[in-house]
Amino acid sequence: MRRDPVTPPAPAREPLAADDAQWRALLEGRPDAPVPDDARDLHALYAPLLAARRAGPFAVAHLAQSLDGRIATASGCSRWLSGEADLVHTHRMRALADAVLVGVGTVLHDDPQLTVRRCSGRSPVRVVVDPDRRLAGHERVFRDGAAPTLVLAAADRCRAGEALGHAELVPVERTDSGLDPREIRALLERRGLSTLFVEGGGVTVSRFLAAGALDRLQITVVPMILGSGRPSIRLPEVTDLHGCLRPRTRRLALGDDLLVECDFRA
Ligand SMILES: NC(=O)c1ccc[n+]([C@@H]2O[C@H](COP(=O)([O-])OP(=O)(O)OC[C@H]3O[C@@H](n4cnc5c(N)ncnc54)[C@H](OP(=O)(O)O)[C@@H]3O)[C@@H](O)[C@H]2O)c1
């Protein structure tokens, strides 16, 4: 399912960031082209990701979280936790990807469009993980036709080729821990979708991380304390700090927020 730039209608754009021309040049330009002075920050953030994408299959996840590690209130409200710069960043990450993936919880709470609207670039294929088919089909991703959409459901809950609105249902074998994120990556790669952006929520990103199915994880830390709410990353308990993940990181300012990117392959 390589993206066809002709079939889906272009989603309505929202106001583009002031540096969108520089972003477009970076996205479409030659990797070895000289970097203009006014594009240095963009280059610092995105050139390593573009290089990773050129190097082969690549999966990166992103979550915006408060200082106390919450991605939403207990009732599920997460709009807008992080600032405008992180919102634009999320759209740029979509534009970099062949596919953007979210869990059913995010679709139920946010009814997101998952298209590229705040920057130049094509919308990726949208992928929703909904093992037990909790989604009815009236959600926006199934009706707007703005980009090809897949629903990954347990093989005991759907037939290959079945439709949900405009979306295609794709059966995935159930394992003891749900749908295997590595198998999800493999099936997307078989469809030509080798750069994957996992956009949330916390449960979905945690499962990809626990399965070793992420090359990078971006956490945008927002200077806010919620004190309660939905947690960000959750992994099986460790008894001492030797058992925790300690990846190489880089840190970049995104307006008032701080993006910390973990590189698990470095
Ligand atoms: N701050 C942010 O960056 C951000 C980003 C996105 C969303 N959000 C917020 O986060 C909340 C939703 O996040 P969430 O963590 O509760 O839910 P979620 O990650 O969106 O969805 C979790 C559900 O997706 C299914 N799922 C995901 N991966 C699976 C796998 N490998 N195998 C089987 N099932 C899988 C499961 O469905 P079943 O339960 O049916 O088994 C799971 O319970 C919303 O409030 C949303 O607003 C915040």
The ligand as an SDF file (V2000), in Angstrom:
LIG
                    3D

 48 52  0  0  0  0  0  0  0  0999 V2000
   -0.1920   13.4690   25.0930 N   0  0  0  0  0  0  0  0  0  0  0  0
   -0.0580   12.7360   24.0090 C   0  0  0  0  0  0  0  0  0  0  0  0
    0.9810   12.7390   23.3490 O   0  0  0  0  0  0  0  0  0  0  0  0
   -1.1820   11.8630   23.5700 C   0  0  0  0  0  0  0  0  0  0  0  0
   -1.1090   11.2070   22.3350 C   0  0  0  0  0  0  0  0  0  0  0  0
   -2.1470   10.3740   21.9510 C   0  0  0  0  0  0  0  0  0  0  0  0
   -3.2210   10.2060   22.7960 C   0  0  0  0  0  0  0  0  0  0  0  0
   -3.2600   10.8760   23.9760 N   0  0  0  0  0  0  0  0  0  0  0  0
   -4.3620   10.6460   24.9270 C   0  0  0  0  0  0  0  0  0  0  0  0
   -4.1590    9.3580   25.4400 O   0  0  0  0  0  0  0  0  0  0  0  0
   -5.4000    8.7490   25.7460 C   0  0  0  0  0  0  0  0  0  0  0  0
   -5.4580    7.4200   25.0600 C   0  0  0  0  0  0  0  0  0  0  0  0
   -4.2910    6.6970   25.3730 O   0  0  0  0  0  0  0  0  0  0  0  0
   -4.3380    5.2930   26.0470 P   0  0  0  0  0  0  0  0  0  0  0  0
   -2.9620    4.9600   26.4740 O   0  0  0  0  0  0  0  0  0  0  0  0
   -5.4240    5.2720   27.0630 O   0  0  0  0  0  0  0  0  0  0  0  0
   -4.8510    4.3640   24.8290 O   0  0  0  0  0  0  0  0  0  0  0  0
   -4.2430    4.0630   23.3830 P   0  0  0  0  0  0  0  0  0  0  0  0
   -2.8130    3.7540   23.4710 O   0  0  0  0  0  0  0  0  0  0  0  0
   -4.6780    5.1060   22.4220 O   0  0  0  0  0  0  0  0  0  0  0  0
   -5.0860    2.7560   23.0050 O   0  0  0  0  0  0  0  0  0  0  0  0
   -4.8310    1.6000   23.7940 C   0  0  0  0  0  0  0  0  0  0  0  0
   -5.6400    0.4540   23.2880 C   0  0  0  0  0  0  0  0  0  0  0  0
   -5.2820    0.1540   21.9230 O   0  0  0  0  0  0  0  0  0  0  0  0
   -5.2500   -1.2380   21.7470 C   0  0  0  0  0  0  0  0  0  0  0  0
   -3.8470   -1.6240   21.4850 N   0  0  0  0  0  0  0  0  0  0  0  0
   -2.7940   -0.8260   21.2730 C   0  0  0  0  0  0  0  0  0  0  0  0
   -1.6970   -1.5580   20.9980 N   0  0  0  0  0  0  0  0  0  0  0  0
   -2.0610   -2.8400   21.0540 C   0  0  0  0  0  0  0  0  0  0  0  0
   -1.3930   -4.0780   20.8670 C   0  0  0  0  0  0  0  0  0  0  0  0
   -0.0870   -4.1380   20.5650 N   0  0  0  0  0  0  0  0  0  0  0  0
   -2.0940   -5.2110   21.0020 N   0  0  0  0  0  0  0  0  0  0  0  0
   -3.4000   -5.1840   21.3180 C   0  0  0  0  0  0  0  0  0  0  0  0
   -4.0950   -4.0570   21.5230 N   0  0  0  0  0  0  0  0  0  0  0  0
   -3.4410   -2.8990   21.3730 C   0  0  0  0  0  0  0  0  0  0  0  0
   -5.7670   -1.8610   23.0440 C   0  0  0  0  0  0  0  0  0  0  0  0
   -7.1570   -1.9300   22.8610 O   0  0  0  0  0  0  0  0  0  0  0  0
   -8.1470   -2.7960   23.7880 P   0  0  0  0  0  0  0  0  0  0  0  0
   -8.2440   -2.0310   25.0570 O   0  0  0  0  0  0  0  0  0  0  0  0
   -9.4270   -2.8480   23.0240 O   0  0  0  0  0  0  0  0  0  0  0  0
   -7.5100   -4.1460   23.9900 O   0  0  0  0  0  0  0  0  0  0  0  0
   -5.3540   -0.8120   24.0550 C   0  0  0  0  0  0  0  0  0  0  0  0
   -6.0410   -0.8560   25.2770 O   0  0  0  0  0  0  0  0  0  0  0  0
   -6.4730    9.6960   25.2810 C   0  0  0  0  0  0  0  0  0  0  0  0
   -6.9310   10.3930   26.4060 O   0  0  0  0  0  0  0  0  0  0  0  0
   -5.7430   10.6380   24.3460 C   0  0  0  0  0  0  0  0  0  0  0  0
   -6.3100   11.9300   24.3860 O   0  0  0  0  0  0  0  0  0  0  0  0
   -2.2690   11.6780   24.3840 C   0  0  0  0  0  0  0  0  0  0  0  0
  1  2  1  0
  2  3  2  0
  2  4  1  0
  4  5  1  0
  4 48  2  0
  5  6  2  0
  6  7  1  0
  7  8  2  0
  8  9  1  0
  8 48  1  0
  9 10  1  0
  9 46  1  0
 10 11  1  0
 11 12  1  0
 11 44  1  0
 12 13  1  0
 13 14  1  0
 14 15  2  0
 14 16  1  0
 14 17  1  0
 17 18  1  0
 18 19  2  0
 18 20  1  0
 18 21  1  0
 21 22  1  0
 22 23  1  0
 23 24  1  0
 23 42  1  0
 24 25  1  0
 25 26  1  0
 25 36  1  0
 26 27  1  0
 26 35  1  0
 27 28  2  0
 28 29  1  0
 29 30  1  0
 29 35  2  0
 30 31  1  0
 30 32  2  0
 32 33  1  0
 33 34  2  0
 34 35  1  0
 36 37  1  0
 36 42  1  0
 37 38  1  0
 38 39  2  0
 38 40  1  0
 38 41  1  0
 42 43  1  0
 44 45  1  0
 44 46  1  0
 46 47  1  0
M  CHG  2   8   1  16  -1
M  END
$$$$
